[in-house]
Amino acid sequence: GVRADIFLSSSLLMAQNTQSAYNLLFLLVRICPRLGWMGCEQPDLVGDVAFIAVELDRVILEGPFQLKRFCNSMICIFHFFLNKFLQEWSPSHNLKSLRKKQLAAREAMARQTVASDTEVSSVESSVISLLQEAESKSELSQNISAREHFVFTDADGQVYHLTVEGNSVKDSARIPPDGSMGSITCIAWKGDTLVLGDVDGNLNFWDLKARVSRGIPTHRSWVKKIRFAPGKGNQKLIAMYNDGAEVWDSKEVQMVSSLRSGRNVNYRILDVDWCTSDKVILASDDGCIRVLEMSMKPSCIRMDEQDLLEPAWCPYLLVPRASLALKAFLLHQPWNEKYSLDVMNIDYPEDENIKNLIQEQLNSLSNDIKKLLLDPEFTLLQRCLLIARLYGDESELHFWTIAAHYLHSLSQEKPAKPTDAVILQEQLVNPLDICYDILCESHYFQKFQLERVNLQEVKRSTYDHTRKCADQLLLLGQTDRAVQLLLETSSENAHYYCDSLKACLVTTVTSSGPSQSTIKLVATNMIANGKLSEGVQLLCLIDKAADACRYLQTYGEWNRAAWLAKVRLNSEECADVLKRWVDHLCSPQINQKSKAILVLLSLGCFTKVAEMLHSMRYIDRAALFVEACLKYGAFEVNDDTNILFLKSCLYYARGLKLLGFRQGAIFYASKAGEAGKDLLVELKQLKGEAMEATEE
């Protein structure tokens, strides 16, 4: 149930191998983010919150329902021993009038306490202070007991009306069941109108003031939900069925509009509610949320029928084949002397309407983007990054961002053969964004982790927080600071003895053979007995981080192993750990090859990346990546890389041919060597036939 700033939910926990259940009610107050819970022995069927968010009622599946008040704690104030099915709170209450009366009483009391012979200025100040004091005291000591109403039905369809005021609950009235109604499935109440729905699709409208009812058979399926529209005097309601929804006018008792799955629409409605007083909102099984007018007519129109002020760039509005052809056209144009954004001047034998739509998309690009695409100095990697952003392709965006960073770093290392210090300085100035975490350079990643621990250390306020900081500092090799944190443990703390011994161990550990052997033996035994984290810490103390990473990977802690390798190992040892992680990611059980490719990029294994892209059928990405690697000198020139280049050109040419992008296909087929000869002949033959058909 939801009311104002309060959200109520329930959870049913079934005990293993028994018939018993344990139920929890969760209460979240948005104003003061505090989560309350209440254990119950019996499972709940449903719960609802009163409109002024003071009471809630629980429906127990087998047993009485309960009415509860929550302020600082949950207190059961009412039990009704009846098998209750459905309930609804009335939105009307007397809270506003009570508050007005209470405020008037406070002002009167404050004025009476002011002395008549006091100066005017002192009178005004004292009135204000007394009002504030009275208000604060009232808020602390007084509890407004508003009168609220709610109704519920039993198994026979009889309606009960209860009045709740403070801790008092009165049974006000009962409405006998309607003989034409089946089992009640939902109920809604607003003003003097009460509406019931049943399993047979019948709606029963009760005029509570006149005490008359009217049953309407809708000839629909089970009524799943009824909601009144918001707004004073607005008596419209929406009813949801298994096969659709209807809007009704409860004042006139007539249907306003209807929506039926399979007839009006091809989607199934999962939930309904009111968005505003005259608009409904639908959630459907196709993953969409639709806001409709009260007429419930489809409000969607085609993009090409909209009168837009400016053209909208959205390549996904094109048919898939045309969208992919547009992407290939924007990515690379090596067959032209200069780049062009005119699709009409290329060899693309497609329907004129399709070409016009593609050209409209090209024209909708901003002038800044057009300028970049037409710039001959705009590199292939920059183009791939820009097109990934334009197409909203997150996978390609991550791939090309990491590829561009490490290929650029490689190109800066090779020509002048600078020293390691110069390379390190360059990588620190332009590091990979830290959002890529373990994929960043080791020195930058370690620097960031130290800053992160220092920040956490400043904010620590509990022992657990301090202990986590100390553990992290030990793994990072910051033993002096870790010892200081361990020595801060209070003597009253249960971990005082262990932390003191750990501080002594960290301070006195030596690199001698017997000492290392003993610590390694203890660490191995601890890991074997389930204390993996403690064993890893001991191994890091004696500079055995490589062994610690192997243990972490053996026990399935692959991310922790990669983290430790980045902050403690040299480049060769770190690469070994990450390559084992890549093998794990590529295994059939895990099958996260896209993530494995990003790890390989960070390791500089560009040939392996190209081979994996081919095996995953990322044809265009593989061809463009191979071309970029050749430009940056990332591949060694040998027979294997030559075969890889020819294969990537051939596959890309075939892909462009399927898209109808003949000009690009001819270019890449000509670069595929002997393997592309047959395809090149076929493409030229198709081009000749097209030219003959045009002349005729």
C-alpha positions in Angstrom: 0.0 0.0 0.0 1.2 3.6 -0.7 0.0 6.8 0.8 1.8 10.2 0.6 5.4 9.5 1.8 4.8 6.0 3.2 5.3 2.7 1.4 4.2 -0.6 2.9 5.2 -4.0 1.6 5.1 -7.6 2.9 7.3 -10.6 2.6 6.5 -14.2 3.2 9.3 -16.5 4.3 8.6 -20.2 4.1 10.5 -22.4 6.6 12.4 -25.3 5.0 11.0 -28.8 5.4 8.0 -27.5 7.5 4.5 -26.2 6.9 5.1 -23.0 8.9 5.6 -19.5 7.5 7.1 -16.3 8.8 5.7 -13.0 7.5 7.3 -9.5 7.6 5.7 -6.2 7.1 8.1 -3.5 5.8 7.3 0.2 6.4 9.4 2.9 4.6 8.8 6.5 5.5 10.2 8.8 2.8 10.5 11.9 4.9 12.7 10.2 7.5 14.4 7.3 5.8 13.7 4.7 8.4 12.7 1.2 7.7 10.5 -0.6 10.2 9.5 -4.2 10.2 7.1 -6.4 12.1 7.2 -10.1 12.4 4.0 -12.0 12.2 3.2 -15.7 12.6 0.6 -15.9 9.8 1.0 -15.0 6.1 -0.6 -11.8 4.9 -3.1 -11.7 2.0 -3.0 -8.0 1.5 -2.4 -4.7 3.4 -3.5 -1.1 2.9 -2.5 2.3 4.4 -5.1 4.9 5.5 -5.2 8.1 3.5 -3.7 10.2 6.3 -1.1 7.5 6.8 -1.7 6.9 10.5 -3.4 3.5 10.4 -2.9 0.4 8.3 -4.9 -2.8 8.1 -3.6 -6.3 7.6 -5.5 -9.2 6.1 -4.3 -12.5 7.5 -4.7 -15.5 5.2 -6.1 -17.8 7.8 -7.4 -15.9 10.9 -8.5 -12.4 11.9 -7.4 -9.2 10.2 -5.7 -6.5 12.3 -5.9 -2.7 12.3 -2.6 -1.1 13.3 -1.4 2.4 14.1 2.1 3.4 13.4 3.9 6.5 14.6 7.2 5.6 16.3 6.3 1.9 16.6 3.7 -0.6 15.4 1.0 -1.2 18.0 -2.0 -3.5 17.4 -5.1 -1.6 18.3 -7.9 -3.7 16.8 -8.6 -7.3 16.0 -11.7 -8.3 14.0 -12.4 -12.0 14.2 -13.8 -12.5 10.7 -12.6 -14.0 7.5 -12.0 -10.6 5.7 -11.2 -10.6 2.0 -11.0 -7.0 0.6 -10.8 -3.6 2.1 -10.7 0.1 1.1 -10.1 3.3 3.1 -12.3 6.3 2.4 -10.3 9.4 1.3 -12.6 11.6 3.4 -11.6 12.4 7.0 -11.8 15.3 9.5 -8.1 16.0 9.9 -8.1 19.5 8.3 -10.9 20.7 10.5 -9.3 19.3 13.6 -6.0 21.0 12.8 -7.8 24.4 12.3 -9.6 24.1 15.6 -6.4 23.1 17.4 -4.4 26.0 15.9 -7.2 28.5 16.9 -7.2 27.1 20.4 -3.4 27.5 20.7 -3.6 31.2 19.5 -6.3 31.9 22.0 -4.3 30.4 24.9 -1.2 32.4 23.8 -3.1 35.7 23.8 -4.6 35.1 27.2 -1.2 34.6 28.8 0.1 38.0 27.6 -0.1 40.8 30.3 -2.4 43.6 29.3 0.0 46.4 30.5 3.0 45.2 28.5 4.3 47.4 25.7 3.1 46.7 22.1 6.5 45.5 21.0 6.9 43.1 23.9 3.3 41.9 23.3 4.1 41.0 19.7 7.3 39.2 20.6 5.7 37.3 23.5 2.8 36.2 21.4 5.2 34.9 18.7 7.3 33.0 21.3 4.3 31.6 23.1 2.7 30.5 19.8 6.0 28.7 18.9 6.2 27.2 22.4 2.6 26.0 22.4 3.0 24.5 18.9 6.2 22.7 19.8 4.7 21.3 23.0 1.6 20.3 21.2 3.6 18.5 18.5 5.5 16.6 21.2 2.7 15.8 23.6 -0.6 15.8 21.6 -1.7 13.3 19.0 -4.4 14.3 16.6 -7.0 11.6 16.5 -8.8 12.0 13.1 -11.9 10.1 12.2 -11.5 7.8 9.3 -13.7 5.2 7.6 -13.0 2.0 5.8 -15.1 -0.8 4.4 -14.4 -4.5 3.7 -16.1 -7.6 2.5 -16.3 -11.1 3.7 -16.4 -14.4 1.8 -20.2 -14.0 1.2 -19.9 -10.5 -0.3 -21.4 -8.7 2.7 -19.9 -5.2 3.1 -18.9 -3.9 6.6 -18.3 -0.2 7.4 -15.9 0.6 10.3 -15.1 4.0 11.8 -11.6 4.6 13.3 -10.9 7.4 15.7 -7.7 7.2 17.8 -7.7 3.8 19.5 -11.5 3.4 19.0 -13.0 1.3 16.3 -16.7 1.2 15.8 -18.8 -1.2 13.6 -21.0 1.4 11.9 -23.1 -0.3 9.3 -23.4 -3.4 7.1 -24.5 -3.8 3.5 -26.1 -7.2 2.7 -24.7 -9.1 -0.3 -26.2 -8.6 -3.7 -27.6 -11.9 -5.0 -26.4 -11.2 -8.6 -22.8 -10.8 -7.5 -20.3 -13.6 -7.3 -17.1 -13.7 -5.2 -15.9 -10.1 -4.7 -12.4 -9.5 -6.2 -12.0 -5.7 -5.8 -13.5 -2.7 -4.1 -13.3 1.1 -4.5 -14.8 3.9 -2.5 -15.1 7.7 -3.2 -17.6 10.1 -1.7 -21.0 8.5 -1.5 -20.2 5.8 -4.1 -19.0 2.3 -3.4 -18.1 0.0 -6.4 -17.6 -3.7 -6.1 -16.2 -6.1 -8.8 -16.5 -9.9 -8.9 -15.0 -12.9 -10.6 -17.7 -13.0 -13.3 -17.0 -9.4 -14.5 -20.0 -7.8 -12.8 -19.8 -4.3 -11.4 -22.0 -3.3 -8.5 -22.5 0.5 -7.9 -23.7 1.4 -4.4 -25.1 4.9 -3.6 -24.4 5.0 0.1 -26.5 8.1 0.7 -29.6 6.8 -1.0 -28.8 3.2 0.1 -29.5 1.8 -3.4 -27.4 -0.4 -5.6 -27.2 -1.2 -9.3 -25.5 -4.3 -10.7 -24.1 -4.1 -14.2 -22.9 -7.2 -16.0 -20.0 -6.3 -18.2 -19.7 -9.7 -19.8 -16.0 -9.5 -19.3 -13.7 -11.7 -17.3 -12.6 -11.3 -13.7 -12.5 -7.7 -12.4 -8.9 -7.4 -11.2 -8.8 -3.7 -10.2 -11.0 -0.6 -9.7 -9.6 2.9 -9.3 -11.4 6.2 -9.0 -10.0 9.2 -10.8 -8.5 11.9 -8.6 -10.2 15.3 -8.1 -13.1 16.5 -6.0 -16.4 15.6 -7.6 -14.7 13.5 -10.3 -16.7 10.2 -10.3 -14.9 8.5 -13.2 -13.3 5.2 -12.5 -11.2 2.7 -14.4 -11.8 -1.1 -14.1 -9.2 -3.7 -15.2 -10.0 -7.1 -16.5 -8.0 -10.1 -17.7 -8.5 -9.0 -21.3 -8.4 -5.2 -21.1 -9.8 -2.2 -19.2 -12.9 0.1 -19.2 -13.6 3.7 -18.0 -16.9 4.2 -16.3 -18.9 7.2 -15.0 -20.2 6.1 -11.6 -22.6 9.0 -11.4 -24.4 8.1 -14.6 -23.5 4.4 -14.2 -22.5 4.1 -17.8 -19.3 3.1 -19.7 -17.2 5.9 -21.2 -14.6 3.9 -23.1 -13.2 0.4 -23.5 -10.0 -1.3 -24.4 -9.7 -5.0 -25.2 -6.6 -7.0 -25.9 -6.6 -8.8 -29.2 -9.3 -6.5 -30.6 -8.3 -2.9 -30.1 -4.7 -3.6 -29.2 -2.2 -6.4 -29.6 -0.7 -6.2 -26.1 -1.9 -7.4 -22.7 -2.6 -5.0 -19.9 -0.8 -5.8 -16.6 -1.8 -2.8 -14.4 -3.8 0.4 -14.6 -4.2 3.7 -12.7 -4.9 7.3 -13.2 -2.1 9.6 -14.3 -4.2 12.8 -13.9 -8.0 13.5 -13.5 -8.6 12.9 -17.2 -5.7 10.6 -18.3 -5.2 6.9 -17.6 -1.8 5.1 -17.4 -1.4 1.5 -18.5 1.5 -1.0 -18.0 1.6 -3.7 -20.6 3.4 -6.9 -21.3 5.5 -5.4 -24.1 7.5 -3.4 -21.6 5.7 -0.1 -22.3 3.9 2.3 -20.0 1.2 4.2 -22.0 -0.6 7.4 -21.0 -3.9 7.6 -22.8 -6.8 10.1 -22.9 -10.0 9.0 -21.2 -11.3 7.8 -24.5 -8.5 5.1 -24.3 -7.8 5.5 -28.0 -4.2 4.8 -29.1 -2.2 8.0 -28.9 0.8 6.8 -30.8 1.5 8.2 -34.3 4.2 7.5 -36.8 7.4 9.6 -36.6 7.1 10.5 -40.3 3.6 11.8 -39.7 4.6 14.2 -36.9 5.1 17.9 -37.6 8.4 18.4 -35.8 10.0 21.8 -35.4 13.4 20.2 -36.1 14.4 16.9 -37.7 15.1 14.2 -35.1 18.2 12.0 -35.3 17.1 8.4 -34.6 18.5 5.8 -37.0 16.4 3.1 -35.3 13.4 4.5 -37.0 14.8 3.2 -40.3 14.4 -0.5 -41.3 17.3 -2.5 -39.8 19.0 -3.0 -43.1 19.0 0.7 -43.9 20.1 1.6 -40.4 23.1 -0.7 -40.6 24.0 0.6 -44.1 23.9 4.2 -42.7 26.2 3.1 -39.9 28.7 1.6 -42.3 28.5 4.8 -44.4 29.3 7.0 -41.4 32.0 4.8 -40.0 34.4 4.6 -42.8 34.7 5.8 -46.5 38.1 4.7 -47.6 36.9 4.4 -51.2 36.4 8.2 -51.5 39.1 10.8 -51.7 37.1 12.9 -49.2 34.3 12.1 -46.9 30.7 12.9 -48.0 27.3 13.0 -46.3 25.3 12.7 -49.5 24.0 9.1 -49.8 22.6 9.8 -53.2 26.0 9.9 -54.8 27.2 6.5 -53.7 26.6 3.1 -55.3 23.7 2.0 -53.0 21.0 0.3 -55.1 18.2 0.8 -52.7 14.6 2.0 -53.0 14.4 5.8 -53.5 12.2 6.2 -50.4 14.7 4.4 -48.3 17.5 6.5 -49.6 15.5 9.6 -48.9 14.8 8.5 -45.3 18.6 7.9 -44.8 19.4 11.3 -46.2 16.9 12.9 -43.8 18.7 11.2 -41.0 22.0 12.6 -42.3 20.6 16.1 -42.6 19.3 16.0 -39.0 22.8 15.7 -37.6 24.0 18.9 -35.9 26.6 21.1 -37.7 29.3 20.2 -35.1 28.9 16.5 -35.8 28.8 17.1 -39.6 32.0 19.1 -39.3 33.8 16.3 -37.4 32.6 13.6 -39.9 33.8 15.6 -42.9 37.2 16.4 -41.3 39.9 14.3 -43.0 42.0 14.4 -39.8 39.2 12.8 -37.8 40.8 9.3 -37.2 39.1 5.9 -37.6 39.1 5.3 -33.8 37.5 8.7 -33.2 34.9 8.0 -35.8 34.0 4.6 -34.3 33.6 6.3 -30.9 31.4 9.0 -32.3 29.1 6.6 -34.2 28.8 4.4 -31.1 27.5 7.4 -29.2 25.2 8.5 -32.0 23.7 5.0 -32.1 23.5 4.6 -28.3 25.4 1.3 -28.5 26.8 0.9 -25.0 28.8 -2.3 -25.9 30.6 -0.6 -28.8 31.2 2.6 -26.8 33.0 0.7 -24.0 35.0 -1.3 -26.6 36.2 1.6 -28.6 36.9 3.8 -25.6 39.3 1.2 -24.1 40.7 0.3 -27.5 41.4 3.9 -28.4 43.1 4.5 -25.1 45.5 1.6 -25.2 46.2 1.9 -28.9 47.0 5.6 -28.4 49.3 4.7 -25.4 51.0 2.1 -27.6 51.7 4.5 -30.4 53.3 7.0 -28.0 55.6 4.3 -26.5 57.0 3.0 -29.8 58.5 5.8 -32.0 60.9 7.6 -29.7 61.5 4.7 -27.3 61.1 6.8 -24.2 62.1 5.7 -20.7 59.6 4.0 -18.4 59.5 7.2 -16.3 58.3 9.2 -19.3 55.7 6.7 -20.3 54.4 6.5 -16.7 54.1 10.3 -16.5 52.2 10.4 -19.8 49.8 7.7 -18.6 49.2 9.5 -15.3 48.3 12.7 -17.2 45.8 11.0 -19.5 44.6 7.8 -17.7 41.6 5.7 -18.7 38.5 6.9 -16.9 38.3 5.3 -13.4 34.7 4.1 -14.2 36.5 1.2 -16.0 38.0 0.2 -12.6 40.2 -2.9 -13.1 40.7 -2.1 -16.8 42.7 1.0 -15.9 46.5 1.1 -15.7 47.8 -0.6 -12.5 49.7 2.5 -11.2 46.6 4.7 -11.7 44.3 2.1 -10.2 46.5 1.7 -7.2 46.6 5.5 -6.7 42.8 5.7 -6.8 42.4 2.8 -4.3 44.7 4.6 -1.9 42.7 7.8 -2.2 39.5 5.9 -1.7 40.8 4.2 1.5 42.0 7.5 2.9 38.6 9.0 2.3 36.9 6.1 4.0 39.4 6.4 6.9 38.4 10.0 7.5 34.7 9.1 7.6 35.0 6.1 9.9 32.8 6.2 13.0 32.5 2.5 14.1 34.8 -0.3 14.8 33.7 -2.4 11.8 34.4 0.6 9.6 37.9 1.0 11.1 38.6 -2.7 10.7 37.6 -2.7 7.0 40.0 0.2 6.5 42.8 -1.6 8.2 42.2 -4.7 6.1 42.2 -2.7 2.9 45.5 -0.9 3.9 47.2 -4.3 4.6 46.2 -5.5 1.1 47.5 -2.3 -0.4 50.8 -2.6 1.4 50.3 0.4 3.7 51.4 -1.5 6.8 52.3 1.5 9.0 48.9 3.1 8.7 47.2 -0.3 9.2 49.1 -0.8 12.4 47.9 2.6 13.8 44.3 1.6 13.1 44.7 -1.8 14.7 46.1 -0.2 17.9 43.1 2.1 18.1 40.9 -0.9 19.2 39.5 -0.3 22.7 40.4 -2.7 25.4 36.7 -3.3 26.0 36.3 -4.5 22.5 36.0 -8.3 21.9 38.6 -8.1 19.1 41.2 -6.2 21.2 43.4 -9.2 21.7 43.4 -10.3 18.1 44.0 -6.8 16.8 46.9 -6.3 19.1 48.5 -9.5 18.0 48.0 -8.6 14.4 49.6 -5.3 14.9 52.6 -7.0 16.5 52.8 -9.5 13.6 52.6 -6.8 10.9 55.3 -4.7 12.7 57.8 -7.6 13.3 57.3 -9.7 10.2 60.7 -10.3 8.4 61.7 -11.7 5.1 63.7 -14.6 6.6 63.2 -18.1 5.4 61.7 -19.7 8.6 59.5 -16.7 9.2 58.0 -16.8 5.7 57.6 -20.6 5.8 55.7 -20.4 9.1 53.4 -17.6 7.9 52.8 -19.3 4.6 51.9 -22.5 6.3 49.5 -20.7 8.7 47.9 -18.8 5.8 47.4 -22.0 3.8 45.7 -23.7 6.8 43.5 -20.8 7.3 42.4 -20.7 3.7 41.7 -24.5 3.8 39.5 -24.0 6.9 37.3 -21.3 5.3 39.2 -18.1 6.4 40.1 -17.0 2.9 40.3 -13.2 3.6 42.6 -13.7 6.7 44.9 -16.1 4.8 45.2 -13.7 1.8 46.2 -10.9 4.2 49.0 -13.1 5.7 50.3 -14.0 2.2 50.3 -10.3 1.3 52.4 -9.5 4.4 55.2 -11.8 3.2 55.0 -10.5 -0.4 53.2 -13.6 -1.7 50.4 -11.7 -3.5 50.7 -13.9 -6.6 50.0 -17.0 -4.4 47.1 -15.1 -2.8 45.6 -14.4 -6.2 45.8 -18.0 -7.2 44.0 -19.0 -4.0 41.3 -16.4 -4.6 40.7 -17.7 -8.1 40.6 -21.3 -6.9 37.8 -20.3 -4.5 35.9 -18.4 -7.2 36.8 -14.9 -6.0 37.8 -13.7 -9.5 37.1 -10.0 -9.1 39.0 -9.9 -5.8 41.9 -11.7 -7.4 42.0 -9.1 -10.3 41.8 -6.3 -7.8 44.7 -7.6 -5.7 46.8 -8.3 -8.8 46.3 -4.7 -10.0 47.4 -3.2 -6.7 50.3 -5.6 -5.6 51.8 -7.4 -8.6 54.2 -6.3 -11.3 53.0 -6.2 -14.9 54.0 -9.7 -15.9 52.4 -11.4 -12.8 49.3 -9.2 -13.1 48.9 -10.2 -16.8 49.1 -13.9 -15.8 46.3 -13.5 -13.2 44.1 -11.5 -15.7 44.7 -14.0 -18.5 43.4 -16.8 -16.2 40.4 -14.6 -15.5 39.9 -14.3 -19.3 39.9 -18.0 -19.7 37.3 -18.3 -16.9 35.1 -15.6 -18.6 35.2 -17.5 -21.9 34.3 -20.8 -20.4 30.9 -22.2 -21.5 29.6 -22.0 -17.9 30.3 -18.2 -17.6 30.2 -17.1 -21.3 31.1 -13.5 -20.7 33.2 -13.0 -23.8 32.4 -9.4 -24.2 33.9 -8.7 -20.8 36.9 -10.9 -21.6 37.6 -8.8 -24.7 37.8 -5.6 -22.6 40.2 -7.3 -20.2 42.4 -8.4 -23.2 42.4 -4.9 -24.5 43.7 -3.6 -21.2 46.5 -6.2 -21.5 47.4 -5.2 -25.0 46.5 -8.6 -26.5 45.2 -7.0 -29.7 45.6 -10.1 -31.9 43.6 -12.2 -29.5 40.9 -9.5 -29.4 40.6 -9.5 -33.2 40.3 -13.3 -33.3 37.6 -13.3 -30.6 35.7 -10.6 -32.4 35.6 -12.9 -35.5 34.6 -15.9 -33.5 31.7 -13.9 -32.0 30.6 -12.7 -35.5 31.3 -9.0 -34.8 32.2 -8.6 -38.4 32.3 -4.8 -38.7 33.9 -4.3 -35.4 36.6 -6.9 -36.2 37.4 -5.4 -39.6 37.7 -1.8 -38.3 39.7 -2.9 -35.2 42.2 -4.8 -37.4 42.6 -1.7 -39.6 43.1 0.5 -36.6 45.7 -1.8 -35.1 47.6 -1.8 -38.4 47.7 2.0 -38.5 49.0 2.1 -34.9 51.5 -0.7 -35.4 49.9 -2.9 -32.8 50.3 -6.1 -34.9 53.5 -7.8 -35.7 53.8 -8.2 -39.4 53.8 -12.0 -40.0 51.7 -14.7 -41.8 49.2 -15.0 -39.0 48.4 -11.3 -38.9 48.2 -11.1 -42.7 45.7 -14.0 -42.8 43.7 -12.2 -40.0 43.6 -9.0 -42.1 42.5 -10.7 -45.3 39.8 -12.7 -43.4 38.5 -9.6 -41.8 38.3 -7.7 -45.1 36.5 -10.7 -46.8 33.9 -11.1 -44.0 33.2 -7.3 -43.9 32.8 -7.2 -47.7 30.2 -10.0 -47.5 28.4 -8.1 -44.7 28.3 -4.9 -46.7 27.0 -6.9 -49.8 24.1 -8.2 -47.7 23.2 -4.6 -46.7 23.2 -3.6 -50.3 26.2 -1.3 -49.7 27.9 -2.3 -52.9 30.6 0.4 -53.1 32.0 -0.5 -49.7 31.8 -4.2 -50.4 33.8 -3.8 -53.6 36.5 -1.9 -51.8 37.0 -4.5 -49.0 36.7 -7.4 -51.4 39.6 -6.0 -53.4 41.7 -5.9 -50.2 40.9 -9.5 -49.3 43.4 -11.0 -51.8 42.8 -14.3 -53.5 39.9 -15.2 -51.1 38.0 -12.1 -52.2 38.3 -12.6 -56.0 35.1 -14.5 -56.5 33.2 -12.0 -54.4 34.7 -9.1 -56.3 33.7 -10.6 -59.7 30.2 -11.2 -58.4 29.9 -7.6 -57.1 31.2 -6.1 -60.4 28.8 -8.2 -62.4 25.9 -7.0 -60.2 27.1 -3.4 -60.7 27.2 -3.9 -64.5 23.7 -5.3 -64.6 22.4 -2.4 -62.5 24.0 0.1 -64.9 22.4 -1.7 -68.0 19.0 -1.6 -66.3 19.4 2.1 -65.6 20.3 2.9 -69.2 17.3 0.9 -70.5 
